[in-house]
Amino acid sequence: MSRNCDEALANLYAYLDAELDEVSAEEIRAHLAECGGCDRPFDFERRLRDVIRAKLDEEVPQEIIVRIKTVISLEARG
């Protein structure tokens, strides 16, 4: 693994969260386009975030909400 790979992977989450300045983001994009080793972890994390984001948009069934509230209430009573 090269120094560029280490830097790209160290900035993985900041890149995926669009928290990097444009110059740093472009450096990572260029590295990913050239590097066969880093594209896999970046792609996995990106897809994982897409799945999580999609699941967060789903509505929770009322039955589950009631069950959770019941368990919390029982726990609070001790």
N, C-alpha and C positions, 0 to 999 in steps of 0.2 A: 504494500500500500504506500503510495507516495505522499509527500507533504500536502499536495493539492487535495488528495483524497481525504486526508485527516481534516483539513480545513473545511472541505465541503460537508463531510459528515458531522463535524462539530457545529455547523450552522444549519443542519437539516431542518430543525423545527422552526427556527427563525425564518428560513426561506419559505417553508410551507405555509407559515402564518403571515407571509408578506410583511415581515418586520425589518427586512434588510433594505438598505439604501439601494438605489437602482444600479450603481456600479457593482456592488457586492453581489446582488442578485444576478446580474448579467455574467459575472465571473463564474458563478455556480452553474448557470444555464450552459455556458460554454464548456465547463468541465464535464457536465453530465452528457453533453452531446458527443464528447470525445472518449469518455471513460466507460469501459464495459463493466467495471466492478461496482461503481457507485450508483448506477441507474437502478439497480434492483432494490436496494434499501429505500431509496427515494420513492420509487414507484409503489412499493409496499405501503409505506407510511401515508402516501397520498391517497391510495385506495382505501386504506383503513379509515382515514379521516372522512372520506366520502361516505362510507358505510355508516359510521357513527353519526354524521350529520343527517343522513337520511332517516336513521332510526329516531333521532331526536324530534323529527317532524311528525312522527306517528303519534296518534292520540292513544293515551293509556286507557284501557277499559275500566269502567267504573268499578267493577268487581275487584280489580287489583287495588284500586285506590282505597276502597273500603277495608280490604284485608290489611293493607299497610297501616292505615289509621288505627285499626283494632290492635295490631301488634305493638304499635307505638304507645297506645293508651295502656295496654297491659304492662309494658316495660316501665312506664312512668309510675305505675302503682307499686311496682316492686314485687 
